[in-house]
């Protein structure tokens, strides 16, 4: 089972599976505004074969199983 060096903050990140099987990770900004401009969320995509794909695939599957039961 993979472990994470990240804090529990990543539980607030949004995880989605794209139609091509890739895992999409959306990270909301910690600060809602930067001056007068909104800070956009960071978006990462991991495909099978990417070094971090297994970790994020596991996280997404775990969340999916938690929401089912």
N, C-alpha and C positions, 0 to 999 in steps of 0.2 A: 504494500500500500504506500503510495507516495506521501511524502511529508512536505510541508511548505515552510520556507524561511519568512513568509509574509505574516503580518499580524492578522488578527481576525477580521480586519477591514475587508478582505477580499470576499467575505460572505455577502457584502452589500453590492458586489459587482454583479452585473447582469450577464448571464451565460445563455447562449442560444446555439442551436445546431442549424447550420445552413443546409440547403437541399443537396449540396455536393458532399456533405459529411463533415465539413470543417466546423470547428468550434469557434464561435465569435464571442469575444470577451469585451464588455463595455465597462469602463471604469469612470464613475462619476467624479467630477472635480471636488476637491476637498473645500475649496473656497468658491462660493457661488458667484462672486463678481471679482473682476480684476479691473480696477478703475471703474469705468462706466460700461465695460464690455463683459458679457457673459463668457465664462471659461468653458470651452467645449469639452465633452467627455473624450477620453482616450479610447480608441477601438483597436483591438488586436484580433487577428485571425490565425488559428493554428490548424494546419492540415496534417493528416497522417504522414509520418516521416519527419516532421518538425521536432526538435528536441523537447519542447514543452507540451506537445500534443497529448501524450499519455496522461500527464498531470491534469490538464484542463478537461479532457474527455472523462476522466474519473470524477472530477468535481461536478461536471454536468450530469453524469449518470447518477451520482449520489443525490443531487438535488431533485432529479426526476423521481427517484425512488422514494424520497422523503415526501414529495408532494402527492404521491399515489397513496401513501399509507398514513 
